[in-house]
Each structure stands twice: as structure tokens, then as C-alpha cells.
């Protein structure tokens, strides 16, 4: 027994001695603060391991940065920092000692400055200190990346750093990245945009010089006020010089752009310096030329909506009527009236914000109703609230007799639940959106789950305004994981859907954007008799293939199935799996054009995009088709392309084409088209049109434009006087009658629209 105790004591002492020696050899522990490219370390004869932000490395480790553009920033236990440049392979203890010697020698050195010794190991830098400055990432949403020269793209993360001369991109719609520059300025790179930071806080002629090149897209800049500040933003055709201001800038090569100022002053000139610069003050804008050799336009008052697109906190100054922006430094003549409209008037034309109301006559079910509509809309930062107060009556005597109103059931408030329902119906929609959250409540024209295999572009406002529903959509994306949810109507809660997804390799190069999702939906009473249920579930994958400036391509695939149950006096039938749907496609954007191309296969009774735009009026027929098992096997494709430009308008065309496996001639083609012209494009006229059709052939499309299965909305408004429009609206839609049958309905309305 004694020898056992002695052996245990002996081996314990040996173990402690070995551990002590190992610990002594490791010495100090260094922490990775930031990196770019491929940075690795190993201990002794071990394998090379990839470094990430937050990793701890012992002093005995060997460090390597293989590529010429790779960089690694470390911090020591005493808080000092130093940067290891590219093409370096050395012991960490040697690099740390060299950095310490340099610091002791009295050289002035900032936390983000590369030491002389580490700079000396880079072969392509001749002598001296390689000074490297970084911008820190304060916010990053969506697909945001940067690179240096011909190096690989790196994903941007909050807390990360971006080196000088980097190209930075926010790829998709809704994506953005915010940077804090060394000179104290803030730069926001907005969706589908790219910049190159050419200089960061460089000492030049007694000033702190920073230069940002806007390659394409939109940015918003807050320049820290300072007497020695020299901050410039360049495009292919123009340059903006600022000293302590806030401004937004947009530019597309070959098309030109705009610059708007919300605080301070901006000097805007051509890139070659041939013309005198224009001076922009708060509330003013200038158009940038498409190509070099042309001058920016003279200052003009900017629409409020355009300024708030860049700076949501901007408010009109009290003295907004004064003309502030002039060519060069020449003052305006007080006796000459300004030819540009005031911001109040222009913002009313270009924005839906404010208190709007209209009076119209509307034909519903071959009866003419008078309609008074109050529709105030308020926007505060990321929050938008649109209210909807309609009154339908046939004569003046009915105004004070609500029971004779067409929509009296929305105003009767007969019970506590009905009070809540009627009050929520007064909300057209509520929207709140941040970098990771999307919340919508009310009438929602298009809700999809995942890539749309089960739920694609579901609209809970198909019967609007005859029937209004309070839907809910809530999406959360935290990068590594997220959820998507929707409810068709909070008061019915019959239709619900959701998806959970994860990016298991989040942060890694290329594979970091690989997404894996599980989705499901359920309609718990499609026949409206309490005895039926329809549901489905699916698995999906997506992976970006191409990510170059202003051209994105995402590869995705889905596998989905449907199921149903039915109860009657005989018993309950439950079919948990009904057929299969296989989908694979590409989607992305080219500049401002969004595109999608998808292959679709449905077999054994599966119905693609079971919950779609027409679902609310077709759900009984869809359920019966699902239950019968007679849905044909189909092969086909979906193709769509859309263009949406702020303050101009939008166009979207989507088409589905199917081929039956049995060779029959039945057609299952679907088309969706919409187009709109913004108030900001033309002063006198604006409007929109939407057209949807299902199960048609090409001969029917042009021969029977308003045939069976068609839903149409067309609106045109014309300005008669300042702030007042007259318009005509035509709608063909579907509604379920008291017998449970779906009927086609038409409304035609003549409307006078006014706003404050």
C-alpha cells in the first residue's frame, strides 16, 4: 500500500514539474485583436492552426501570415499592440521583443501602428516603419465584406477592423456597414454599395487628410468638426470636400448621382477642377455628372424624403423658406423669387408622410358608394405607422346613421374582442426594421417563408378594402442563426408559418454564408368547417456563388412535402405526407436589378407554393385538390426580374411555366406584373398597376386579358393644384360570399386626394 501512495506522490510531483516547465516556456499570452487574410500559428512541431479574433497565443508560438496582404494585430498582457504584416513567418517572442525594443527607443507609437522590426520582415517594404491605420466596424448587417488589392474577401464583423486602401462592400438590399475612422468621422455604406478608403487621417500640409472613393451606390458621412480637418469623397466625375458636416451621396458609374446635406456645408466640384465648386448648405442638393469633364448642378432644395433617406433624424429648419444654397459664394438677391419649391411643398409631393385624406365615389357590387378616407402616415427613424379610417355611405342622410354604412361592422364595437379587432383594423400597417429585426403588422402584400417552396408571396390584402386583415410578420437574423414567422390574421389565427435557420460556419471564408433552414406552415381550417387541416414542412440550403461588386449570385435548393387531415362522423383521416416538391435556383442582383431563376418539380400530388398570393380565396379548392391526390406531376421553371429605385418607381415581372409529365394540355402557368411611378419622378402625375393571372395559356393572356383567374389594380393620379390630386382606381378582385363560394368583384372609384 505504501508503494502505491509513493508512486502517486512521485508522479504528481513529476506532473507538476512538467506543467511548470511547459508554462515557463510559454511565457506571456498574446490576444488576437484583428486579422486580415490567412493568419496561422503553431507550437513546436504541432500543426498550423487558423487564428480568429479573441484567440490567445503563447509567446513560444510561431506566427505566419503567408500572403502579402495578410495582416495580424496582437495585444500583449500589458496592453501594448503591434501589427504583423504579410509574408511573415517568425517566432512570436522575437516579434514581441523587436516591438518592445522599438518602444523603449523612444519612438512615438500608437496602438494601431506597425513596429519597425515587424515591418522589416516584409520583403516588399523598403526600410523604415510601415504605418498602417484601421477603421473600426461599429455595425454590420447582411452580406458585408472587404478586401485589399487582389486579395480574398473577408466578412465584416462588429468590432473588427478594416485597413487603409481596403475596398468595402455592402452587397444586398437592406445590407449596410458603419465604420469609425481614425479622424473621428463616421461612414455608413448603404445597401448595394461599395467604397475604397484611400487615405485615413494622414498628416498633409498641417491638416488631417482622409479620402474615400465612392465606387457605386450610396453612403452617409458624419465628419467630425475640426479646424485642421480635410475630408474628401471622390467619384469618377466629382469630388466633395467637407469640414465638419453630415451629408449623403449616391453615384452609379455612367449614370451620375446626387449629394444632399443635412448639416454643415459641402463644397462640390468636378474631378478635374475645371469648374468653380458649388456650396451646399443644409437642406440642399446637387446632381453629380455621369462622366468626367462636366460640372455638378447648381444647388437646389432637396426633398425632405431624400434627405431622410440618408439622415432619418433630419428635420426642416424653422426658416426653411430662406434660400441657403448658392453657386460659389455669391449671395442671392432678396428681390428675386426662388425658382425652386420650398422643402415643405416638395416633401409633400415625394413622400406619403403626413395627414392625407380623400373623397371619392366607388362602385361596389353595382352600387355607388360615397367614400371618405382619412389616411395619416408617420415615419420616425426605423418606425412607420400608417392609419386607415374609411367611411362608406350612399347619401348625406346616412352619414349620421352608421348602421347603413357599407363597412358598419368595422365601427360597431359590439364586444371587447370586437373593440380590439375594430381598432386594429384602423392600422393599415406598422413597420419597424433594424439591422437584425423586421416587424410588420396589418395589411401585408407579400409574405414569404424561406425561398417560397411552401409559402411564396402570400398576400393578406387580396380582398382589400372590402375585407381587411391584421397580419403579422416577424423576422430575426443574428448572423449565426435566425427565424422567420408569419400569421395571416391575428384574429383568425388559422394560417401560420415559420422557419428557423443557421449558418454553422458563420465567419469562415465562403462557407460562412452557407445557410441551412427548416420551414413549416399550417392552415388549421381551410374548409372553414372546423374539421380540416393542411400543413407542410421542408428543408432548404443556400450558398453564395458569386460576390463581386454589384453582382451577387446565390445558389439555393429546397425539398418540401405537404400533408392534411380531415374529420367527419366516420372518423379522422390523417395523411402526414402528400407528395414531394424539389426546387433549385439562382437569385441575386445586378446593380439595381433583382433576379430569380428556379427549377421546380412536383410529384405525387404536391402543389408548389401552396400558400400564394391567391390563397385566401382558393384555399378550399387547394385543399380539395390536395386531398383528392389528383394534382398532376409537373416540371417547370420560375423566372422573375425587378427594378426598384427610390423616388423614381418600380417594375417587377414574374412568370411560372409548367409541363405535365403525362403530356396532357392543361395549363398551369402563372404571371405577376407590377409597375409604379413615384410622385418624385414627375410633378403632375403618378400611379401604379398590378396584374396577376393563374392557369392560363399564351393565347388566353392576350385574348382574354381580364379573363378568369385575374386580379388587377390600376391607379392614376393627376395634380390639379398644389397638394391636390384627382385620380381613378380600378380593381378586380375575389371575395367569398355568404354561401362560401368565391366571386369575382369589381370596384371603380373617382377620387380627390389631398395632403398636409
Buried (B, 14 or more C-beta within 10 A) or exposed (E): EEEEEEEEEEEEEEEEEEEEEEEEEBBBEBBBBBBBBBBBBEBEEEEEEEBEBEBEBBBBBBBBBBBBBBBBBBBBEEEBBBBBBBBBEBEBBBBBEBBBEBBEEEEEBEEBBBBBBBBBBBEEBEEEBBBBBBBBBBBBBBBBBBBBEEBBBBBBBBEBBBBBBBBBBBBBEBBBBBBBBBBBBBBBBBBBBBBBBBBBBBEEEEBBBBBBBBBBBBBBBBBBEBEEBBBBBBBBBBBBBBBBBBBBBBBBBEEBBBBBBBBBBBBBBBBEEEEBBBBBBBBBBBBBBBEEEBBBBBBBBBBBBBBBBBBBEBEBEEEBEEBBBBBEEEEEEEEEEEEBBBBBBBBBBBBBBBEBBBEBEBBBEEEEBBBBBBBBBEBEEEBBBBBBBBBBBEEEEBEEEBEBBBBBEBBEEEEEEBEBBBEBBBBBBBBBBEBEEBBBBBBBBEBBBBBBBBBBBBBBBBBBBBBBBBBBBBBBBEBEBBBBBBBBBBBEEBBBBBBBBBBEEBBBBBEBBBBBBBBBBBBBBBBEEEEBBBBBBBBBBBBBEEBEBBEBBBBBBBBBBBBBBBBEEEEEEEBEBBBBBBBBBBBBBEBBBBBBBBBBBBBBBBBBBBBBBBBBBBBBEBBEBBBEEEBBBBBBBBBBBBBBEBBEBBBBBBBBBBEBEEEEEEBBBBBBBBBBBBBBBEEEBBBBBBBBBBEBEEEBBEEBEEEEBBBBBBBBBEBEEEBEBBBBBBBBBBBBEEEEEBEBBBBBBBBBBBBE
